[in-house]
Amino acid sequence: MAESEENSALFPIFILTLLALPLIPYTVLRLHHATTKKTKSIHCGCSVCARSGKYRKSIFKRISNFSTCSNLTLVLLWVIMAILVYYIKHISREPGASDSEIKKSYRRLSIQYHPDKNPDPEAHNYFVEFISKAYQALTDPVSRENYEKYGHPDGRQGLQVGIALPKFLLNIDGASGGLLLLGIVGVGILLPLIVAVVYLSRSSKYTGNYVMHNTLQTYVYFMKPSLAPSKVMDVFIKASEYMEIPVRRSDDEPLQKLFLAVRSELNLDLKNIKSEQAKFWKQHPVLVKTELLIHAQLARESAPLPPALESDFKRLLELAPRLLEELVKIAVMPRSPNGRGWLRPAIGVVELSQSIVQAVPLSARKVTGGSAEGIAPFLQLPHFSEATVKKIARKRVRTLQELLEMAGEERAELLTQTGGLSATEAQDVELVLETMPCVEVEITCETEGEEGIQEGDIVTMYAWVTIKRRNGLTVALPHAPFFPFSKEENFWLLLADPVANEVWMSQKLNFSDEAAALAAASTAVREAKEALGASPKEVSAAVGESIEKVKNGSRLVVGKFQAPNEGNYSLCSYCLCDAWIGCDRKTNLKLKVLKRSRAGTRGGGGGATEEAAAAAEEGGEEEEDEEEYDDDYESEYSDDDQEEDKDDKKKDDKNKKAAADKDSSNSEEGSGTDEE
């Protein structure tokens, strides 16, 4: 009885231990991430971004950022731990009773459990084993010392095993037995099984980038090599995540109004506008809703949306970046027979990503005037409209690059006097221009350890991509006040053949993780130098140079591809940004592939080499020379061997002469017989 009470007292300690084991390391890890996490909210700071509230650090914003489900659960668990610690400390505190109080309690319990007063055998055992020994431990110094050392007044006892569970759970005779069994089965078996089933069911539907497998299958099916940028939208909206967004009857009227607002962006044939509209509305309702909401973002027409539709609108934009990223990966995915991706759809997907982030219509990218990207790069600037672009075009400023190359005072004068902007608005434009990245690419292709590139070789591409901004920063968030979520800059480096519409190599770049870039660059440079047989001093110098480049805003991209057939190739490296319009960089690269002449094959390519063919021709000539052998040829054998060969030849000549004489005599005898 007392043993069960003692074990029940240990139950809070057992629960406290179970909570503390995972909770303390997890809390330390969260605090470490919170203290070491670098600030990523480096943005332009213009008034348009300030009004958007996306980067505003108000008290409500901080509370909302803190009050996530994981943070609240963490706080609740710590509160429970604090309560358990207080409870354990309270019940384990020694009462500090006086001798008179101890004797008084002993007399009271003796009247209740003494054998002379209570004939129950269990009462007798309880009195002898616990009450008497407790009294002895509290009054006798030797017994007290034994109790403090060994937990028993009589000294060291045998090993005892107990269960730190409440008393009512250990009483398995009544209804509590079923409760204990239910707890063991539920917590020990059913709960882990349910968690595993839920996790496996969700993980089977999603990839590592939290994109559904069905979405990837749909994108692969509809991706075509000739997919025009204007048709990328039709593939993008078919994601399974978007198909799960509900379509309500209350959405009909606002969607009709939205259709009228963005109708010019839907690529409808104006000659047959009625039939085109009817065809548009006959699509699947989810596709209609998704396309209209995406165009609402592009045309900046999301303000009049009702609350329910606005929630769906934000859900669409929240999923858009990772869906577009997967769509780029599918476009550049190596395909047979030559193992290369497609350039045209990849560029179209990145352009759609830029337009969604900057809230710029796709029609604004049409070639107009002297700009290959239309007026879209200007519309991403604050306070710019189509009328502003037309005004500054009169001063022969038709591209964003021309605006960037102007002096600061000259640009301010152009924006205020010609463009019609105020001084404050011109200052906002200046802040955004200072944040825009300028991309530089240095790219080389070589075959490791060999001179020149021959067909079938494994070619290694080294590309240093450098980001420069006028404000001196390497990492910054793009100016995107109309995109309701924080969006980082991502860059795609593509080595492609634009004439053949082929992507030979592709890689995604993100400049925010400098530590990973330092490790990758130093490892790649060290391996390349060691493969060339460089000395340790040269390797160390090259690694140090690469580290300085990374710290100055550069990233090293290393890729491998197999050299094609012999010929000259005009390649281009495209460095595309998924958040800014007009910041892409295109670099031309000439690649000369020679016919294979080295012995053997490299990279599984090529057949017999020219050296092997030349050796075969020489062998054939030697065989012909052997057939035309004459006596004047000087042998490489020794003189003794030559003498032996002469003797053998003389013997052969004598034998041949004797045989000829015999044949002639026989023929004469035969002729005489015939005459007779």
C-alpha atoms as one frame of an Amber mdcrd trajectory, in Angstrom:
protein
   0.000   0.000   0.000   2.714   2.433   1.005   4.913   1.218  -1.839   2.193
   2.061  -4.350   1.798   5.487  -2.764   5.551   6.044  -3.039   5.521   5.030
  -6.722   2.549   7.320  -7.345   4.568  10.200  -5.923   7.248   9.516  -8.527
   4.783   9.790 -11.406   5.151  13.617 -11.777   8.924  13.173 -11.916   8.444
  10.571 -14.660   6.264  12.942 -16.698   8.695  15.815 -16.136  11.560  13.685
 -17.458   9.623  12.702 -20.581   8.875  16.365 -21.314  12.360  17.661 -20.577
  14.303  15.192 -22.733  13.025  16.458 -26.133  11.895  19.935 -25.068  15.178
  21.345 -23.756  17.320  20.449 -26.835  14.578  21.654 -29.201  14.281  24.973
 -27.352  18.048  25.485 -27.399  18.073  24.791 -31.137  15.252  27.262 -31.783
  16.973  29.950 -29.735  20.235  29.331 -31.569  18.524  29.734 -34.941  16.756
  32.864 -33.743  19.957  34.509 -32.507  22.212  33.502 -35.412  19.711  34.072
 -38.211  20.818  36.942 -40.414  18.434  39.711 -41.240  16.897  39.058 -44.640
  14.543  42.025 -44.757  17.001  44.280 -46.631  14.716  46.104 -49.002  14.722
  49.383 -50.875  12.840  51.343 -48.205  10.767  53.391 -50.645   7.434  54.866
 -49.612   5.485  52.379 -51.756   7.003  49.411 -49.899   6.395  51.192 -46.586
   2.693  51.649 -47.403   2.348  48.010 -48.413   3.050  46.994 -44.797   4.999
  43.938 -45.897   8.139  44.933 -44.020   6.531  46.916 -41.201   7.769  45.762
 -37.769   4.810  46.860 -35.686   3.915  45.290 -32.352   0.991  43.464 -33.967
   3.262  42.134 -36.696   5.729  40.826 -34.145   2.974  39.213 -32.094   1.550
  37.547 -35.196   5.022  36.300 -36.151   5.500  34.917 -32.656   2.043  33.435
 -32.212   2.559  30.515 -34.544   1.321  27.054 -33.685   4.810  25.727 -32.944
   5.746  28.695 -30.742   2.525  28.532 -28.729   2.942  24.777 -28.250   6.501
  25.345 -27.072   5.388  27.935 -24.520   2.565  25.686 -23.292   4.937  22.780
 -22.716   7.290  25.000 -20.726   4.369  26.178 -18.575   3.445  22.547 -17.862
   7.059  21.815 -16.927   7.111  24.775 -14.541   3.919  23.546 -12.847   5.363
  20.046 -12.475   8.593  21.381 -10.969   6.635  23.471  -8.445   4.403  20.503
  -7.562   7.331  18.092  -7.101   9.214  20.600  -5.000   6.132  21.201  -2.832
   5.292  17.536  -2.115   8.931  16.552  -1.495   9.572  19.319   1.042  10.305
  17.957   4.514   7.715  19.068   7.079  10.281  19.788   9.810   7.969  18.557
  12.596   9.066  18.625  16.247   9.489  15.539  18.429   6.176  16.169  20.165
   4.371  16.355  16.826   6.044  13.119  15.699   4.995  11.319  18.882   1.485
  12.707  18.622   1.153  11.433  15.063   2.605   8.058  16.083   0.009   7.675
  18.871  -2.796   8.623  16.459  -1.682   6.072  13.879  -1.117   3.439  16.613
  -4.728   3.735  17.728  -5.771   3.215  14.080  -3.376   0.408  12.977  -2.015
  -1.235  16.193  -2.835  -4.987  16.370  -4.463  -4.533  19.745  -6.806  -1.939
  18.257  -7.230  -3.260  14.703  -7.414  -7.060  14.177  -7.006  -6.715  10.358
  -3.790  -8.570   9.267  -3.044  -5.918   6.638  -3.264  -3.224   9.345  -0.816
  -5.239  11.456   1.680  -5.517   8.564   1.313  -1.835   7.713   1.961  -0.879
  11.357   5.068  -3.051  11.648   6.608  -2.338   8.241   5.925   1.355   7.900
   4.604   3.166  10.976   7.056   1.644  13.441  10.019   1.978  11.075   9.058
   5.544  10.234   8.900   6.416  13.921  12.232   4.731  14.445  13.796   6.600
  11.496  12.567   9.937  12.856  13.591   9.411  16.477  16.660   7.142  16.428
  19.845   8.827  15.034  21.264   5.548  13.649  18.009   4.678  11.894  17.770
   8.206  10.493  21.303   7.907   9.064  20.457   4.554   7.445  17.297   6.028
   5.961  19.172   8.990   4.489  21.867   6.710   2.976  19.875   3.659   1.902
  16.236   4.754   1.998  15.394   2.319   4.812  15.873   2.581   8.615  17.342
  -0.966   8.819  20.099  -0.198   6.317  20.766  -1.577   2.816  17.856  -3.602
   1.438  17.402  -5.807  -1.635  16.664  -4.412  -5.088  13.098  -3.172  -5.458
  11.455  -2.295  -8.750   8.410  -0.097  -8.979   6.347   1.648 -11.644   6.062
   5.420 -11.529   2.346   5.490 -12.270  -0.619   6.817 -10.305  -2.192   4.481
  -7.795  -5.522   4.189  -9.587  -3.777   2.912 -12.731  -1.996   0.158 -10.811
  -5.250  -1.191  -9.395  -6.134  -3.511 -12.292  -8.996  -5.260 -10.495 -11.663
  -2.681 -11.334 -12.444  -0.228 -14.105  -8.993   1.325 -13.845  -7.511  -1.831
 -15.360  -9.346  -1.130 -18.583  -8.201   2.502 -18.432  -4.582   1.378 -18.101
  -4.943  -1.031 -21.004  -6.593   1.657 -23.116  -3.796   4.098 -22.328  -1.081
   1.600 -23.206  -2.749   0.582 -26.457  -3.713   4.134 -27.407  -0.487   5.932
 -26.565   1.943   3.134 -27.290   0.394   1.621 -30.440  -2.469   3.570 -31.972
  -1.006   7.080 -31.681   2.338   6.254 -33.394   0.447   4.289 -36.036  -1.888
   7.210 -36.785   1.032   9.639 -36.952   2.898   7.320 -39.333  -0.151   6.863
 -41.579  -0.802  10.614 -41.776   2.859  11.352 -42.511   3.144   8.677 -45.197
  -0.112   9.717 -46.846   1.043  13.340 -47.042   4.606  12.539 -48.080   3.365
  10.281 -50.863   1.472  13.225 -52.361   4.235  15.846 -52.138   7.824  16.189
 -53.275  10.697  17.613 -51.252   9.745  21.100 -52.447   6.163  20.644 -51.170
   4.750  20.291 -54.662   2.296  17.525 -55.467   3.449  14.628 -57.599   0.310
  15.026 -59.695   1.369  18.590 -60.460   4.736  17.442 -61.762   3.087  14.792
 -63.931   0.730  17.395 -65.374   3.559  19.831 -66.066   5.646  17.142 -67.777
   2.707  16.171 -69.970   1.917  19.713 -71.141   5.518  20.942 -71.439   6.521
  21.274 -75.094   9.796  22.424 -76.688   8.018  25.112 -78.682   5.933  26.405
 -75.756   5.640  30.142 -76.292   5.905  32.510 -73.295   2.287  33.543 -73.872
   1.201  29.903 -73.471   3.119  29.219 -70.254   0.172  30.522 -68.241  -2.054
  27.744 -69.624   0.339  25.119 -68.240   1.046  26.893 -64.954  -2.598  27.134
 -63.823  -3.141  23.361 -64.197  -1.352  22.601 -60.917  -3.161  20.145 -58.634
  -2.756  22.569 -55.721  -4.866  25.093 -57.621  -7.450  22.459 -58.535  -8.146
  21.985 -54.802  -9.187  25.622 -54.335 -12.981  25.714 -53.888 -15.277  27.433
 -56.373 -18.256  29.112 -54.705 -21.424  30.486 -56.203 -20.704  33.775 -54.484
 -17.554  34.079 -56.630 -19.483  34.362 -59.904 -20.257  38.064 -59.784 -16.779
  39.309 -58.728 -15.168  37.002 -61.294 -17.409  38.472 -64.008 -16.251  41.969
 -63.048 -12.664  40.817 -62.950 -13.036  39.303 -66.416 -14.079  42.664 -67.839
 -11.088  44.337 -66.161  -8.457  41.896 -67.492 -10.114  40.830 -70.754  -7.443
  42.511 -72.861  -4.790  40.285 -71.238  -6.501  36.956 -72.022  -5.332  36.684
 -75.666  -8.885  36.549 -76.961  -9.557  37.024 -80.660 -11.290  40.399 -80.916
 -12.868  39.484 -84.262 -14.791  36.625 -82.639 -15.001  38.064 -79.160 -18.353
  36.491 -78.268 -17.345  32.969 -79.227 -13.991  33.461 -77.540 -15.640  34.569
 -74.308 -18.026  31.632 -74.403 -15.090  29.281 -74.976 -13.217  30.808 -72.042
 -16.109  30.339 -69.613 -16.640  26.731 -70.769 -13.323  25.725 -69.241 -13.142
  24.012 -65.877 -14.376  26.499 -63.215 -11.139  26.176 -61.229  -9.038  26.983
 -64.306 -11.187  30.041 -65.032 -10.928  31.253 -61.454  -7.171  30.640 -61.238
  -6.366  32.399 -64.500  -8.499  35.418 -63.649  -6.904  35.755 -60.200  -3.394
  35.503 -61.656  -4.258  38.200 -64.180  -5.677  40.276 -61.330  -2.189  40.224
 -59.824  -0.551  41.099 -63.154  -2.953  43.972 -63.805  -2.953  45.114 -60.143
  -6.724  44.659 -59.922  -6.876  42.751 -56.619  -8.176  45.632 -54.491 -11.934
  45.179 -55.188 -11.948  41.428 -54.444 -14.329  40.238 -51.672 -12.765  38.655
 -48.553 -13.345  35.021 -49.592 -11.919  35.571 -53.050  -9.037  37.586 -51.641
  -8.118  34.622 -49.428  -7.999  32.381 -52.513  -5.988  35.059 -54.310  -3.319
  35.098 -51.596  -3.236  31.319 -51.549  -2.518  31.296 -55.291   0.341  33.764
 -54.929   1.785  31.924 -51.935   2.075  28.716 -53.976   3.238  30.414 -57.187
   7.030  30.693 -56.508   7.654  27.020 -55.814   5.322  25.885 -58.613   7.155
  28.098 -61.092  10.482  26.789 -59.823   9.401  23.215 -60.511   8.140  24.290
 -63.929  11.601  25.694 -64.774  13.214  22.433 -63.661  10.899  20.473 -65.934
  11.671  22.776 -68.881  15.458  22.338 -68.521  15.231  18.647 -67.622  17.614
  16.547 -69.806  15.752  14.650 -72.486  16.743  12.054 -75.026  18.338  11.605
 -77.482  21.048  14.160 -76.625  20.224  14.679 -72.932  19.418  18.401 -73.152
  16.535  20.575 -72.002  14.472  23.217 -73.749  15.422  26.882 -73.692  12.304
  28.623 -74.963   9.816  27.367 -72.323  12.393  27.918 -69.559  12.722  31.593
 -70.462   8.928  31.878 -70.665   8.468  30.459 -67.158  11.057  32.823 -65.662
   9.410  35.787 -67.401   6.044  34.762 -65.946   7.629  34.595 -62.488   9.063
  38.093 -62.925   5.700  39.469 -64.011   3.838  37.882 -61.084   6.311  39.163
 -58.495   6.410  42.683 -59.970   2.673  42.749 -60.870   3.357  43.718 -64.494
   1.058  42.568 -67.352   2.483  40.146 -69.873   1.410  42.470 -72.677   3.867
  45.074 -71.358   6.750  42.797 -72.398   5.988  43.159 -76.103   8.783  44.731
 -78.111   8.160  48.455 -78.465  10.499  51.198 -79.609  14.112  50.403 -78.847
  13.481  48.006 -75.936  13.392  44.244 -76.480  11.429  43.823 -73.223   8.907
  46.576 -73.880   7.915  48.877 -71.062   7.770  46.100 -68.434  11.121  47.034
 -66.752   9.866  50.602 -66.190   6.508  49.527 -64.749   8.246  47.743 -61.847
   9.600  51.096 -60.670   7.497  53.022 -58.118   5.142  55.733 -59.409   5.764
  54.719 -63.044   2.896  54.334 -65.478   2.634  53.900 -69.220   2.233  57.660
 -69.591   5.452  58.261 -67.641   7.326  55.861 -69.927   6.078  57.688 -73.014
   7.161  61.037 -71.574  10.740  60.038 -70.845  10.938  58.259 -74.219  10.778
  61.695 -75.838  14.222  62.340 -74.332  15.495  59.151 -76.014  15.419  57.108
 -72.815  13.759  53.942 -74.040  15.422  51.215 -71.971  16.033  50.692 -68.291
  19.760  50.419 -68.933  19.793  53.899 -70.445  18.042  55.224 -67.350  20.609
  53.505 -65.089  23.565  54.910 -67.024  22.460  58.501 -66.516  24.030  60.672
 -63.844  22.034  61.106 -60.640  21.226  64.778 -61.120  20.385  64.281 -64.774
  18.091  61.373 -63.946  16.320  63.346 -61.214  15.772  66.209 -63.619  14.397
  63.836 -66.249  11.946  62.225 -63.809  10.693  65.486 -62.302  10.597  67.823
 -65.279   9.875  65.390 -68.118   8.264  62.433 -66.338   6.070  64.567 -64.087
   7.149  62.946 -60.803   7.606  64.872 -57.590  10.955  65.110 -55.823   9.857
  62.505 -53.254   8.686  60.120 -55.954  11.943  60.584 -57.850  13.798  59.730
 -54.646  11.774  56.501 -54.362  12.806  55.597 -57.910  16.420  56.279 -56.994
  16.196  53.935 -53.986  14.842  51.123 -56.148  17.493  51.644 -58.822  20.171
  51.420 -56.143  18.740  48.049 -55.036  18.478  46.513 -58.505  21.184  43.910
 -59.173  23.718  44.173 -61.966  24.809  40.696 -63.044  28.211  39.839 -64.486
  29.161  36.367 -65.753  32.637  35.006 -66.492  32.371  31.562 -68.065  34.916
  29.071 -69.371  34.624  25.504 -70.653  37.539  23.076 -70.625  38.467  19.424
 -70.499  40.358  18.664 -67.316  43.964  17.661 -67.957  43.703  17.982 -71.746
  44.306  20.684 -74.312  41.294  21.475 -76.443  37.873  19.855 -76.421  37.272
  16.757 -78.501  34.002  15.050 -79.298  32.884  12.736 -76.525  34.932  14.527
 -73.834  33.416  15.407 -70.473  33.560  19.193 -70.490  33.651  21.132 -67.215
  32.067  24.575 -67.151  33.320  27.130 -64.627  31.171  30.243 -64.281  31.695
  33.087 -61.828  28.418  34.973 -61.361  28.817  38.347 -59.653  26.081  40.564
 -58.229  26.726  44.280 -57.880  24.365  46.955 -56.591  24.822  50.656 -56.401
  24.103  50.572 -52.668  26.963  48.095 -52.109  24.816  45.180 -50.928  25.131
  41.635 -52.198  21.833  40.272 -50.850  18.590  42.256 -50.859  14.898  41.656
 -51.246  13.406  42.808 -54.540  11.130  45.822 -54.730   7.759  44.057 -54.986
   5.106  46.011 -53.057   2.211  44.317 -54.886   3.367  40.790 -54.052   1.937
  40.115 -50.575   4.709  37.766 -49.436   8.419  38.141 -48.861  10.275  36.900
 -51.941  13.993  36.262 -52.219  16.012  36.706 -55.387  16.785  33.483 -57.224
  18.900  33.264 -60.349  18.988  30.573 -63.026  22.209  30.065 -64.967  21.581
  28.311 -68.283  24.220  27.286 -70.819  22.221  26.920 -73.994  22.251  26.822
 -77.758  19.556  29.341 -78.752  19.497  28.253 -82.386  18.785  24.620 -81.498
  16.552  25.585 -78.509  18.655  23.363 -76.242  19.821  23.803 -72.646  23.120
  22.034 -72.095  23.502  22.809 -68.407  21.392  24.585 -65.761  21.719  25.503
 -62.104  19.783  27.606 -59.604  21.648  30.287 -57.649  20.810  31.985 -54.365
  23.209  34.554 -52.923  21.861  34.537 -49.351  23.915  31.583 -48.020  27.505
  32.836 -48.097  28.896  30.026 -45.922  27.716  27.327 -48.327  29.070  29.312
 -51.289  32.481  29.604 -49.626  32.653  25.863 -48.988  31.518  24.956 -52.508
  33.896  27.368 -54.254  36.956  26.390 -52.203  36.270  22.666 -52.723  35.764
  23.030 -56.481  38.883  25.151 -56.974  41.024  22.847 -54.829  39.906  19.739
 -56.726  40.491  21.414 -60.093  44.012  22.547 -59.176  44.970  19.207 -57.649
  43.764  17.411 -60.785  46.145  19.570 -62.834  49.045  18.657 -60.543  49.475
  22.102 -58.979  51.719  22.528 -55.973  50.222  23.043 -52.486  51.246  26.687
 -52.605  49.431  27.232 -55.898  46.371  25.400 -54.610  46.293  27.524 -51.460
  46.617  30.736 -53.484  43.799  29.732 -55.853  41.524  28.803 -52.950  42.246
  32.119 -51.224  41.411  34.005 -54.414  38.108  32.150 -54.762  37.202  32.937
 -51.142  37.817  36.647 -51.775  35.594  36.512 -54.840  32.749  34.939 -52.869
  33.040  37.548 -50.130  32.873  40.275 -52.781  29.548  39.017 -54.113  30.489
  36.258 -56.568  29.323  32.661 -56.739  31.045  29.793 -58.535  28.932  27.487
 -60.679  30.506  24.223 -61.813  28.757  21.975 -64.301  29.666  19.088 -66.597
  28.350  18.013 -69.957  29.471  15.762 -72.776  31.019  17.402 -75.812  28.944
  16.990 -78.988  30.162  16.073 -82.446  32.962  17.945 -84.158  32.169  21.546
 -85.062  31.943  25.153 -83.921  29.067  26.017 -81.577  27.732  29.478 -80.732
  26.460  29.078 -77.177  24.956  31.603 -74.772  24.894  31.705 -71.012  21.635
  33.119 -69.645  21.602  34.382 -66.054  17.885  34.916 -65.376  16.423  36.482
 -62.231  12.971  35.288 -61.170  12.065  38.534 -59.340  13.407  41.512 -61.332
  12.563  42.482 -64.907  15.412  43.714 -67.086  18.256  42.443 -64.876  19.002
  39.300 -66.880  22.441  38.841 -68.423  23.203  37.099 -71.706  26.818  36.185
 -72.482  28.025  34.706 -75.782  30.409  31.762 -75.733  32.180  30.105 -78.655
  32.837  26.381 -78.251  35.095  24.554 -80.702  34.911  20.763 -80.643  37.688
  18.886 -82.426  37.551  15.480 -83.997  38.744  12.770 -81.644  42.450  12.070
 -81.996  43.516  10.924 -78.525  43.955   7.228 -77.823  40.996   5.525 -76.156
  37.698   7.164 -75.392  36.670   9.761 -72.816  33.327   9.843 -71.229  32.047
   6.850 -73.163  32.130   8.733 -76.475  33.926   8.181 -79.740  35.222   5.066
 -81.435  38.595   4.271 -82.948  40.987   7.208 -82.855  42.995   8.645 -85.711
  46.198   7.310 -84.136  44.819   3.771 -84.170  43.762   4.197 -87.803  47.224
   5.479 -88.730  48.813   2.510 -86.971  46.574   0.148 -88.907  47.588   1.791
 -92.192  51.264   1.445 -91.281  50.708  -2.231 -90.460  49.107  -2.767 -93.888
  52.081  -1.175 -95.604  54.433  -3.466 -93.684  52.498  -6.516 -94.866  52.773
  -5.337 -98.470  56.527  -4.833 -97.997  56.855  -8.357 -96.669  55.107  -9.721
 -99.733  57.532  -7.814-102.011  60.593  -9.128-100.129  63.834  -9.511-102.215
  67.337 -10.755-101.509  68.788  -7.278-101.214  66.761  -6.544 -98.011  69.049
  -6.361 -95.026  67.714  -8.577 -92.267  67.808  -7.571 -88.634  68.983 -11.012
 -87.620  72.606 -11.767 -86.598  75.383 -12.823 -88.999  75.381 -16.422 -87.706
  71.714 -16.770 -88.452  72.334 -15.399 -91.924  75.075 -18.012 -92.587  72.757
 -20.799 -91.430  70.058 -19.504 -93.724  72.532 -19.544 -96.668  73.524 -23.163
 -95.985  69.894 -24.224 -95.764  69.236 -22.454 -99.035  72.130 -24.257-100.813
  70.845 -27.644 -99.611  67.347 -26.788-100.823  68.770 -25.786-104.226  70.698
 -29.104-104.577  67.622 -31.131-103.640  65.495 -29.225-106.111  68.126 -29.753
-108.929  68.355 -33.515-108.261  64.579 -33.851-108.320  64.440 -31.943-111.598
  67.098 -34.179-113.207  65.228 -37.293-112.114  61.958 -35.969-113.539  63.661
 -35.184-116.842  65.194 -38.675-117.121  61.865 -40.278-116.433  60.226 -38.188
-119.087  62.892 -39.203-121.676  62.342 -42.912-120.902  58.651 -42.501-121.333
  59.027 -40.813-124.681  61.354 -43.654-125.928  58.799 -46.283-125.008  56.130
 -44.476-126.937  58.306 -44.369-130.036  58.853 -48.113-129.923
